[in-house]
């Protein structure tokens, strides 16, 4: 009778014996595969258009078209399962939480549960239930999970340093001082009074005594 073939279990499976915490892959097949995907992935063009708010975005279809072949090429498999849901904004919005399991063809599985939420309005224009909202949530969660996991550039990433009400640079430029003066029908060239007024405002903010005579004499 032949001896059964032993199946090798990846060393990272289970827990770290020293700490008891889940062992994290340290440069093995899974980590190397994710790094390879990051190296090969291209920028996903923003072909989707939100007509109401007038902006473009990368669609889930274009993201999957770019990333799915790379995930398959490098042996990465992703499973998505729902873990919870809630309603808010007077039951007009639904949020569903999903757990993502990242596995590799070698048998490696990322030991930590990676969670991502999907949010969607769930009422139509007449106040009735929008049954498509339950399909939008997993799509939204999968989109942003893939963008984060594989560092897919799209140009639509929110920047933490940008204020919530910050205007785009082009819009700020159109509201600049020369533009305001032009709309009033005045000359674009600043006058002496304009310059001195600007200096006084600046020094007042800095709590510094205005130079006064020395600057006035030099301007003359």
LINHU-V9571 format. One record per residue. PSI is psi as a letter, one per 20 degrees, with the letter a starting at -180 (999 if undefined). D_FIRST is the distance of its C-alpha to the first C-alpha in Angstrom with 1 decimal. Layout:
psi->PSI d_first->D_FIRST
psi->PSI d_first->D_FIRST
This chain:
psi->p d_first->0.0
psi->q d_first->3.8
psi->p d_first->6.6
psi->q d_first->9.2
psi->p d_first->12.3
psi->p d_first->15.3
psi->p d_first->18.5
psi->p d_first->21.6
psi->p d_first->24.4
psi->q d_first->27.9
psi->h d_first->29.8
psi->i d_first->32.7
psi->q d_first->31.0
psi->c d_first->32.3
psi->r d_first->35.4
psi->o d_first->37.1
psi->h d_first->36.4
psi->h d_first->40.0
psi->i d_first->41.9
psi->i d_first->39.6
psi->q d_first->40.7
psi->p d_first->38.4
psi->p d_first->37.3
psi->p d_first->39.0
psi->p d_first->37.4
psi->m d_first->39.2
psi->j d_first->39.2
psi->b d_first->35.7
psi->g d_first->34.7
psi->g d_first->36.5
psi->g d_first->39.7
psi->h d_first->39.8
psi->g d_first->39.3
psi->g d_first->42.2
psi->h d_first->44.3
psi->h d_first->43.7
psi->g d_first->44.8
psi->h d_first->47.9
psi->h d_first->48.7
psi->i d_first->48.4
psi->q d_first->49.9
psi->r d_first->53.5
psi->p d_first->56.4
psi->p d_first->56.3
psi->q d_first->59.7
psi->n d_first->61.6
psi->i d_first->62.1
psi->q d_first->62.5
psi->p d_first->66.0
psi->o d_first->67.3
psi->h d_first->70.6
psi->g d_first->72.0
psi->i d_first->71.5
psi->l d_first->71.8
psi->r d_first->68.8
psi->q d_first->65.8
psi->q d_first->62.2
psi->p d_first->58.7
psi->q d_first->57.0
psi->h d_first->53.5
psi->g d_first->53.0
psi->h d_first->54.0
psi->g d_first->52.0
psi->h d_first->48.8
psi->h d_first->49.6
psi->g d_first->49.8
psi->h d_first->46.9
psi->g d_first->44.2
psi->h d_first->43.3
psi->h d_first->43.3
psi->g d_first->41.0
psi->h d_first->38.5
psi->h d_first->38.9
psi->j d_first->37.9
psi->k d_first->35.1
psi->p d_first->37.1
psi->p d_first->36.8
psi->p d_first->39.3
psi->p d_first->39.2
psi->p d_first->42.4
psi->q d_first->42.9
psi->p d_first->46.1
psi->i d_first->46.8
psi->r d_first->50.4
psi->q d_first->53.7
psi->q d_first->57.4
psi->q d_first->60.8
psi->a d_first->63.9
psi->l d_first->67.3
psi->l d_first->68.4
psi->k d_first->65.3
psi->i d_first->66.0
psi->p d_first->63.0
psi->p d_first->59.3
psi->p d_first->56.9
psi->p d_first->53.1
psi->p d_first->50.7
psi->q d_first->47.3
psi->p d_first->44.3
psi->p d_first->42.6
psi->p d_first->39.0
psi->p d_first->38.4
psi->r d_first->34.8
psi->q d_first->33.4
psi->h d_first->30.8
psi->i d_first->29.0
psi->i d_first->28.5
psi->q d_first->31.5
psi->p d_first->33.9
psi->p d_first->37.4
psi->h d_first->37.4
psi->q d_first->41.0
psi->p d_first->42.2
psi->o d_first->44.8
psi->q d_first->47.6
psi->q d_first->50.2
psi->q d_first->52.9
psi->p d_first->54.4
psi->q d_first->58.0
psi->q d_first->59.9
psi->q d_first->63.1
psi->j d_first->62.4
psi->p d_first->65.9
psi->a d_first->67.5
psi->h d_first->71.2
psi->j d_first->72.2
psi->j d_first->70.4
psi->r d_first->67.6
psi->p d_first->63.9
psi->o d_first->62.3
psi->i d_first->58.9
psi->i d_first->58.0
psi->h d_first->58.1
psi->h d_first->54.6
psi->h d_first->53.3
psi->h d_first->55.4
psi->g d_first->54.0
psi->h d_first->50.3
psi->g d_first->51.6
psi->g d_first->54.0
psi->g d_first->51.4
psi->h d_first->48.8
psi->g d_first->51.6
psi->h d_first->52.7
psi->g d_first->49.1
psi->g d_first->48.2
psi->g d_first->51.6
psi->g d_first->51.0
psi->g d_first->47.3
psi->j d_first->47.8
psi->l d_first->51.4
psi->o d_first->52.6
psi->p d_first->56.3
psi->i d_first->58.5
psi->j d_first->61.9
psi->j d_first->62.1
psi->p d_first->60.7
psi->p d_first->63.0
psi->p d_first->64.5
psi->h d_first->65.0
psi->i d_first->68.2
psi->p d_first->69.8
psi->q d_first->71.9
psi->h d_first->71.4
psi->j d_first->74.9
psi->p d_first->75.1
psi->q d_first->76.6
psi->q d_first->75.3
psi->h d_first->77.2
psi->h d_first->78.8
psi->h d_first->80.2
psi->h d_first->81.5
psi->h d_first->83.2
psi->h d_first->85.0
psi->j d_first->86.3
psi->r d_first->87.6
psi->g d_first->91.2
psi->h d_first->92.4
psi->g d_first->91.1
psi->g d_first->92.8
psi->h d_first->96.0
psi->h d_first->95.8
psi->h d_first->95.4
psi->i d_first->98.6
psi->j d_first->100.4
psi->r d_first->101.0
psi->q d_first->100.7
psi->i d_first->97.3
psi->p d_first->99.1
psi->q d_first->99.1
psi->r d_first->102.6
psi->g d_first->103.8
psi->h d_first->103.8
psi->g d_first->100.2
psi->g d_first->99.2
psi->h d_first->101.1
psi->g d_first->99.8
psi->h d_first->96.2
psi->g d_first->96.9
psi->g d_first->98.4
psi->g d_first->95.4
psi->g d_first->93.0
psi->h d_first->94.9
psi->h d_first->95.3
psi->h d_first->91.5
psi->i d_first->91.1
psi->l d_first->93.9
psi->p d_first->95.8
psi->p d_first->99.5
psi->p d_first->100.3
psi->h d_first->101.7
psi->d d_first->104.6
psi->g d_first->107.5
psi->g d_first->105.6
psi->g d_first->103.3
psi->g d_first->106.2
psi->h d_first->108.4
psi->h d_first->105.7
psi->h d_first->105.2
psi->999 d_first->108.9
